Amino acid sequence: MKILLLSFLLLPLFFIYASAETTPILVNGSQFYPIGTYTSTSIMERTPELAKNGFNTVLIYLNWYNIEEALKQLDFLHSLGLKVIPNYSTLTREGKDEIVISHIKGIKHHKSVLGYYIADEPDGTWHKHP
């Protein structure tokens, strides 16, 4: 477990270093350095542990097919002080762009949304756009 946790901690340190050397992320006018990890909604009940232990960002799959449920998930994560990067890579890979666009339109104004994870190393072989 300690080794796994260490691997999650090293990745955010890289992003903090890269952001400090370039332009920082601004959230409500203040610099924000994401210290986060990937998680899934199946362990949503464990996210308070992340917030208690210094994490401020999660990359997570939300409910793609029910905007109201996704907004409840975002409200919960926001109540913990966590910023969210919703993961859409599976939908993108499957060519379900309409769902991605619709979902983003439905959540884009939520206070917890930091960005969007649209694709994982897209090389054009999984999904070709017209």
CORURDA-V280403 format. One line per field, one symbol per residue. ss: DSSP state (@ for helix, = for strand, . for the rest). A space follows every 10 residues. Layout:
# CORURDA-V280403
ss=???
This chain:
# CORURDA-V280403
ss=.@@@@@@@@@ @@@@@@@@@@ @...===..= ==...====. @@@@@@@@@@ @@....==== ......@@@@ @@@@@@@@@. ..=====.@@ @@@...@@@@ @@@@@@@... ..=====... ..........
